[in-house]
Amino acid sequence: MSRHPFRPYAVALGVLWGLPLLLVVGLHFSLPTTNPGGQCSGIGFGCTPPPADAVVLLAMFAAPVLLLAGLVVCIVIAVVRARRRSRP
């Protein structure tokens, strides 16, 4: 058994949950909060959300997929590790 038994889980969850979180926070605070060219802000009737808000909206759509992907990857890691331990 390795010295760091939780490292594969930490790497997988860091890539699937940590990096997207850092990306969303970084983009939300660095992108403009108003639309260029006098476009209306909001959703509906031809309006578009400002870039900073659009990043948060897209993150809300991606969050359930990333949550499920993280759980599936952790299960796969656990199954592979259990099979390796059970080999003679």
C-alpha positions in Angstrom: 0.0 0.0 0.0 1.3 3.5 -0.8 2.1 6.1 1.7 -0.6 8.4 0.4 -3.8 6.3 0.0 -6.0 9.2 -0.7 -3.8 10.9 -3.3 -5.7 9.4 -6.4 -9.0 10.7 -5.0 -7.5 14.1 -4.2 -6.1 14.4 -7.7 -9.3 13.3 -9.4 -11.5 15.6 -7.3 -9.0 18.5 -7.7 -9.2 18.2 -11.4 -13.0 17.7 -11.6 -14.1 20.0 -8.8 -11.2 22.3 -7.8 -10.0 23.5 -11.2 -13.5 24.4 -12.4 -14.2 26.2 -9.2 -11.0 28.3 -9.5 -11.8 28.9 -13.1 -15.3 30.2 -12.4 -14.2 32.4 -9.6 -11.3 33.8 -11.6 -13.4 34.5 -14.6 -16.3 35.9 -12.6 -14.0 38.5 -11.0 -12.0 39.3 -14.2 -14.7 39.6 -16.8 -16.7 42.7 -17.3 -20.0 43.1 -15.5 -21.7 45.0 -18.2 -22.4 44.1 -21.8 -20.4 45.9 -24.5 -22.2 48.1 -27.1 -25.1 49.1 -24.9 -26.8 45.6 -25.1 -29.5 45.0 -22.5 -28.6 42.8 -19.6 -30.6 39.9 -18.4 -32.1 36.8 -19.8 -35.0 36.9 -22.3 -36.4 39.1 -25.0 -33.1 39.3 -26.9 -31.0 40.3 -23.9 -27.9 38.5 -22.8 -26.3 38.2 -19.3 -23.0 40.1 -18.8 -19.9 38.0 -19.3 -19.2 37.7 -15.5 -22.8 36.5 -14.9 -22.7 34.2 -17.9 -19.8 32.3 -16.4 -21.8 31.7 -13.2 -24.8 30.6 -15.2 -22.7 28.1 -17.2 -21.1 26.9 -13.9 -24.6 26.1 -12.6 -25.3 23.9 -15.6 -22.0 22.2 -15.3 -22.0 21.6 -11.5 -24.4 18.5 -11.5 -22.4 16.9 -14.4 -19.1 17.5 -12.6 -20.5 16.2 -9.3 -21.6 13.0 -10.9 -18.3 12.6 -12.8 -16.4 13.1 -9.6 -18.4 10.4 -7.8 -18.1 8.0 -10.7 -14.3 8.5 -10.9 -14.0 7.9 -7.1 -16.0 4.7 -7.4 -13.8 3.5 -10.3 -10.6 4.3 -8.3 -12.0 2.4 -5.3 -12.9 -0.7 -7.5 -9.5 -0.7 -9.2 -7.6 -0.4 -5.9 -9.7 -3.2 -4.4 -9.0 -5.5 -7.3 -5.3 -4.8 -7.1 -5.3 -5.6 -3.4 -7.2 -8.9 -3.9 -4.6 -10.3 -6.4 -2.3 -12.9 -4.9 
